[in-house]
Structure formats: C-alpha cells, structure tokens
C-alpha cells in the first residue's frame, strides 16, 4: 500500500489520464494503414509519458525528494524501453535519474545497477553525446562517494570535469558542478587547500 501511495504522489496522478488510450486495445478489424497509424500514435503517447515522468523525477530530485523521484524515474525507464528498446541511448537519462534518486535514499545497490545499465549503453551507442558521458561519470562519482570509495570518486569526477570542460568550456555550469562535487570529496578527506581552490571555481 505504501509503494502504491508513493507511486500516486510521485507520478501516477500526472499520467493517469494519459494511460487510458495506451491500455485500450485497438479494434481487431483494422486495415494495415490504420494499424500502422495506431502504432505511431501509441509510440508518441508513450514518448510523451516518458518525458513527463523524466521531468517529474528531475523536479523531485532538485527538491531533495529522492524517494518521490524513484517511481517517476521507473516509469520513464519503462515507457522509454517500450518506445526505443532496451539498448537505446534514449534510456540513459532515465537510468541516471533513477541512480541519483536511489543514491539519495541510500539504495546503493539499485543505483549501481542503474549506472551499470547506462555504462553498457553509452560506449556502444552511436552518437552518444559527450554531455551524456559527462553525466554518467558524475553519477558514478557520486555513487562512489556514497559508498565511501573516495579515490574512485575522484577519478570519475575528474572524467566528468574533463568531458564537461571539453564540450561546454572550463567555466561552464556543467563543469562547475563537477568541481563542486570534487571539492566536497577533498573536503571529506580534510584536504582543505585543494577543496577551497575547487570551490573557488564554482
């Protein structure tokens, strides 16, 4: 019952009406053209629900409501898989949202599984953006911080900063996020000079 309530609060009330046409079966006696049109409309609706679920998960994460973000991220992943298939780079943002939400509630094993799925997709996906690779490295870094593996965290965060800087510039907002997280790691290691120099870049 609790997970159903969490699902309703998180995402279901936003997409409930959108699910009706998706779950309604198509009439049996349709022409090929009508079936094709029906399939296209279904894919558009599923993509729209994926986008709504992703933006909802992001809103909850930014508000610090990681628990509420999890059902929305799962829905984004589910509908994204229906539309794009299980190996599509279109799923990586949903995996990253799910990992971030799970890390936020301390479910590090689910966060690791989500990041592992994203890691499998990114190197093999043609045209996978550097920005997405940067976000993946940041997610891996934050997971390692939560696990207490600070040296591994620094490696991933350095990769994040490199990728973000090469794409957006070293003074970009994207790179600043990496500097901030790296500074937090050095702060935890009590290396205040390094931490302060990185905080100054934010």
Sine and cosine of phi, psi and omega as CSV:
sin_phi,cos_phi,sin_psi,cos_psi,sin_omega,cos_omega
0.00,0.00,-0.65,0.76,0.00,-1.00
-0.89,0.46,-0.66,0.75,-0.02,-1.00
-0.93,0.36,-0.50,0.87,0.06,-1.00
-0.93,0.36,-0.64,0.77,0.04,-1.00
-0.91,0.42,-0.68,0.73,0.02,-1.00
-0.88,0.47,-0.65,0.76,0.03,-1.00
-0.89,0.46,-0.68,0.74,-0.01,-1.00
-0.91,0.42,-0.74,0.68,-0.01,-1.00
-0.89,0.45,-0.65,0.76,-0.09,-1.00
-0.94,0.33,-0.85,0.53,-0.21,-0.98
-0.65,-0.76,-0.55,0.84,-0.20,-0.98
-0.87,0.49,-0.62,0.78,-0.01,-1.00
-0.91,0.41,-0.40,0.92,0.02,-1.00
-0.99,0.16,-0.46,0.89,-0.09,-1.00
-0.91,-0.40,-0.01,1.00,-0.11,-0.99
-0.79,0.61,-0.77,0.64,-0.03,-1.00
-0.92,0.38,-0.47,0.88,0.01,-1.00
-0.96,0.29,-0.38,0.93,-0.04,-1.00
-0.98,0.22,-0.40,0.92,-0.08,-1.00
-0.84,0.54,-0.80,0.61,0.00,-1.00
-0.92,0.38,-0.41,0.91,0.01,-1.00
-0.96,0.29,-0.62,0.79,-0.06,-1.00
-1.00,0.06,-0.15,0.99,0.03,-1.00
-0.99,0.15,0.80,-0.60,-0.01,-1.00
-0.94,0.33,0.50,-0.87,0.08,-1.00
-0.96,0.29,0.53,-0.85,0.09,-1.00
-0.84,0.54,0.55,-0.83,-0.12,-0.99
-0.93,0.37,-0.72,0.70,-0.11,-0.99
-1.00,-0.03,0.99,0.14,0.04,-1.00
-0.87,-0.49,0.46,-0.89,0.09,-1.00
-0.97,0.26,0.23,-0.97,0.03,-1.00
-0.85,0.52,-0.67,0.75,0.00,-1.00
-0.89,0.45,-0.67,0.74,0.01,-1.00
-0.93,0.38,-0.62,0.78,0.04,-1.00
-0.90,0.43,-0.67,0.74,0.02,-1.00
-0.90,0.44,-0.69,0.72,0.03,-1.00
-0.89,0.46,-0.67,0.74,0.03,-1.00
-0.88,0.48,-0.66,0.76,0.02,-1.00
-0.91,0.41,-0.63,0.77,0.03,-1.00
-0.91,0.42,-0.67,0.74,0.02,-1.00
-0.91,0.42,-0.64,0.77,0.03,-1.00
-0.88,0.48,-0.71,0.70,0.00,-1.00
-0.89,0.46,-0.64,0.77,0.03,-1.00
-0.89,0.45,-0.68,0.73,0.00,-1.00
-0.91,0.41,-0.68,0.74,0.01,-1.00
-0.90,0.44,-0.65,0.76,0.04,-1.00
-0.90,0.44,-0.66,0.75,0.02,-1.00
-0.89,0.45,-0.69,0.72,0.02,-1.00
-0.90,0.44,-0.64,0.77,0.06,-1.00
-0.85,0.52,-0.71,0.70,-0.01,-1.00
-0.90,0.43,-0.68,0.74,0.03,-1.00
-0.89,0.46,-0.70,0.71,-0.01,-1.00
-0.90,0.43,-0.66,0.75,0.02,-1.00
-0.89,0.45,-0.73,0.68,-0.02,-1.00
-0.92,0.39,-0.56,0.83,0.06,-1.00
-0.91,0.41,-0.70,0.71,0.03,-1.00
-0.87,0.50,-0.69,0.73,0.01,-1.00
-0.89,0.46,-0.67,0.74,0.03,-1.00
-0.86,0.51,-0.72,0.69,-0.01,-1.00
-0.90,0.43,-0.66,0.75,0.00,-1.00
-0.89,0.45,-0.71,0.70,0.00,-1.00
-0.90,0.45,-0.48,0.88,0.03,-1.00
-1.00,0.08,0.01,1.00,-0.01,-1.00
0.98,0.21,0.27,0.96,-0.01,-1.00
-0.98,-0.22,0.94,0.35,-0.11,-0.99
-0.90,0.43,-0.61,0.79,-0.01,-1.00
-0.88,0.47,-0.66,0.75,0.01,-1.00
-0.94,0.34,-0.42,0.91,-0.02,-1.00
-0.96,0.28,-0.43,0.90,-0.12,-0.99
-0.87,0.48,-0.78,0.63,0.01,-1.00
-0.87,0.49,-0.61,0.80,0.01,-1.00
-0.90,0.43,-0.68,0.74,0.02,-1.00
-0.90,0.43,-0.64,0.77,0.05,-1.00
-0.88,0.47,-0.66,0.75,0.03,-1.00
-0.91,0.42,-0.65,0.76,0.04,-1.00
-0.86,0.51,-0.67,0.74,0.00,-1.00
-0.92,0.40,-0.69,0.72,-0.03,-1.00
-0.89,0.46,-0.76,0.64,-0.04,-1.00
-0.95,0.30,-0.53,0.85,0.08,-1.00
-0.90,0.44,-0.64,0.77,0.04,-1.00
-0.90,0.43,-0.65,0.76,0.03,-1.00
-0.88,0.48,-0.62,0.78,-0.07,-1.00
-0.99,0.13,-0.73,0.68,-0.19,-0.98
-0.97,-0.26,-0.27,0.96,-0.08,-1.00
1.00,-0.09,0.27,-0.96,-0.16,-0.99
-0.98,0.21,-0.20,0.98,-0.04,-1.00
-0.93,-0.37,0.25,0.97,-0.09,-1.00
-0.99,0.16,0.64,-0.77,0.10,-0.99
-0.90,0.44,-0.28,0.96,0.05,-1.00
-0.90,0.44,-0.34,0.94,-0.01,-1.00
-1.00,0.10,-0.32,0.95,-0.11,-0.99
-0.84,0.54,-0.71,0.71,0.03,-1.00
-0.85,0.52,-0.60,0.80,0.03,-1.00
-0.92,0.39,-0.66,0.75,0.07,-1.00
-0.88,0.48,-0.65,0.76,0.00,-1.00
-0.92,0.38,-0.63,0.77,0.07,-1.00
-0.89,0.45,-0.70,0.71,0.00,-1.00
-0.89,0.46,-0.68,0.73,0.01,-1.00
-0.89,0.46,-0.68,0.73,-0.01,-1.00
-0.91,0.42,-0.67,0.74,0.02,-1.00
-0.91,0.43,-0.69,0.72,0.00,-1.00
-0.91,0.40,-0.63,0.78,0.07,-1.00
-0.88,0.47,-0.64,0.77,-0.01,-1.00
-0.89,0.45,-0.49,0.87,0.03,-1.00
-0.99,-0.16,0.02,1.00,0.05,-1.00
1.00,0.05,0.18,0.98,0.06,-1.00
-1.00,0.03,0.97,0.25,-0.13,-0.99
-0.95,0.32,-0.46,0.89,0.01,-1.00
-0.93,0.36,-0.66,0.75,0.05,-1.00
-0.93,0.36,-0.61,0.79,0.05,-1.00
-0.87,0.48,-0.69,0.72,0.01,-1.00
-0.90,0.44,-0.65,0.76,0.03,-1.00
-0.89,0.45,-0.67,0.74,0.00,-1.00
-0.90,0.43,-0.70,0.72,0.02,-1.00
-0.92,0.39,-0.57,0.82,0.05,-1.00
-0.89,0.45,-0.67,0.75,0.06,-1.00
-0.88,0.47,-0.70,0.72,0.02,-1.00
-0.89,0.46,-0.65,0.76,0.02,-1.00
-0.88,0.47,-0.56,0.83,0.01,-1.00
-0.94,0.34,-0.53,0.85,-0.07,-1.00
-0.99,0.14,-0.71,0.70,-0.18,-0.98
-0.83,0.55,-0.76,0.65,-0.07,-1.00
-0.92,0.38,-0.44,0.90,-0.08,-1.00
-1.00,-0.10,-0.13,0.99,-0.08,-1.00
-1.00,0.09,0.86,-0.51,0.05,-1.00
-0.92,0.39,0.71,-0.70,0.05,-1.00
0.96,0.28,0.33,0.94,0.04,-1.00
-0.93,0.36,0.82,-0.58,-0.15,-0.99
-0.93,0.37,0.46,-0.89,0.06,-1.00
-0.91,0.42,-0.55,0.84,0.03,-1.00
-0.87,0.49,-0.65,0.76,0.02,-1.00
-0.93,0.37,-0.63,0.77,0.06,-1.00
-0.89,0.45,-0.63,0.78,0.03,-1.00
-0.89,0.46,-0.72,0.70,0.01,-1.00
-0.89,0.46,-0.60,0.80,0.04,-1.00
-0.90,0.44,-0.71,0.70,0.02,-1.00
-0.88,0.47,-0.63,0.78,0.04,-1.00
-0.90,0.43,-0.69,0.72,0.03,-1.00
-0.87,0.50,-0.68,0.73,0.04,-1.00
-0.89,0.45,-0.65,0.76,0.02,-1.00
-0.89,0.46,-0.70,0.72,-0.02,-1.00
-0.93,0.37,-0.56,0.83,0.09,-1.00
-0.90,0.43,-0.70,0.71,0.01,-1.00
-0.89,0.45,-0.58,0.81,0.08,-1.00
-0.88,0.48,-0.74,0.67,-0.02,-1.00
-0.89,0.46,-0.52,0.86,0.02,-1.00
-0.99,0.14,-0.17,0.99,-0.01,-1.00
1.00,0.07,0.15,0.99,0.02,-1.00
-1.00,-0.04,0.97,0.23,-0.18,-0.98
-0.93,0.36,-0.57,0.82,0.02,-1.00
-0.92,0.40,-0.66,0.75,0.07,-1.00
-0.91,0.41,-0.60,0.80,0.04,-1.00
-0.87,0.50,-0.69,0.72,0.00,-1.00
-0.88,0.47,-0.63,0.78,0.03,-1.00
-0.87,0.50,-0.76,0.65,-0.03,-1.00
-0.92,0.39,-0.63,0.78,0.01,-1.00
-0.93,0.36,-0.57,0.82,0.08,-1.00
-0.90,0.43,-0.64,0.77,0.06,-1.00
-0.90,0.44,-0.66,0.76,0.05,-1.00
-0.86,0.52,-0.75,0.66,-0.02,-1.00
-0.89,0.46,-0.68,0.73,0.01,-1.00
-0.86,0.51,-0.76,0.65,-0.03,-1.00
-0.91,0.43,-0.69,0.72,0.00,-1.00
-0.91,0.42,-0.66,0.75,-0.01,-1.00
-0.92,0.40,-0.63,0.77,-0.02,-1.00
-0.94,0.35,-0.43,0.90,-0.02,-1.00
-1.00,-0.08,-0.73,0.68,-0.14,-0.99
-0.95,-0.30,-0.22,0.98,-0.05,-1.00
0.97,-0.24,0.50,-0.87,-0.08,-1.00
-0.93,0.38,-0.30,0.95,0.00,-1.00
-0.97,-0.25,0.26,0.97,-0.03,-1.00
-0.97,0.23,0.31,-0.95,0.07,-1.00
-0.88,0.48,-0.61,0.79,0.00,-1.00
-0.89,0.46,-0.70,0.71,0.03,-1.00
-0.94,0.35,-0.58,0.81,-0.01,-1.00
-0.87,0.50,-0.60,0.80,0.03,-1.00
-0.89,0.47,-0.66,0.76,0.04,-1.00
-0.90,0.43,-0.68,0.73,0.05,-1.00
-0.86,0.51,-0.67,0.74,-0.03,-1.00
-0.88,0.48,-0.75,0.66,-0.02,-1.00
-0.91,0.41,-0.61,0.80,0.04,-1.00
-0.92,0.40,-0.65,0.76,0.04,-1.00
-0.87,0.50,-0.63,0.77,0.04,-1.00
-0.88,0.48,-0.61,0.79,0.02,-1.00
-0.91,0.41,-0.73,0.68,0.02,-1.00
-0.89,0.45,-0.56,0.83,0.07,-1.00
-0.88,0.48,-0.70,0.71,0.02,-1.00
-0.90,0.44,-0.49,0.87,0.03,-1.00
-1.00,0.10,0.03,1.00,0.00,-1.00
0.91,0.43,0.49,0.87,0.07,-1.00
-0.98,-0.19,0.97,0.23,-0.20,-0.98
-0.92,0.38,-0.58,0.81,-0.01,-1.00
-0.88,0.48,-0.72,0.70,0.00,-1.00
-0.92,0.39,-0.70,0.71,0.00,-1.00
-0.85,0.53,-0.73,0.68,-0.03,-1.00
-0.90,0.43,-0.61,0.79,0.01,-1.00
-0.92,0.40,-0.57,0.82,0.04,-1.00
-0.97,0.26,-0.63,0.77,0.06,-1.00
-0.86,0.50,-0.54,0.84,0.00,-1.00
-0.91,0.41,-0.36,0.93,0.00,-1.00
-0.99,0.14,-0.21,0.98,-0.07,-1.00
-0.99,0.14,0.00,0.00,0.00,0.00
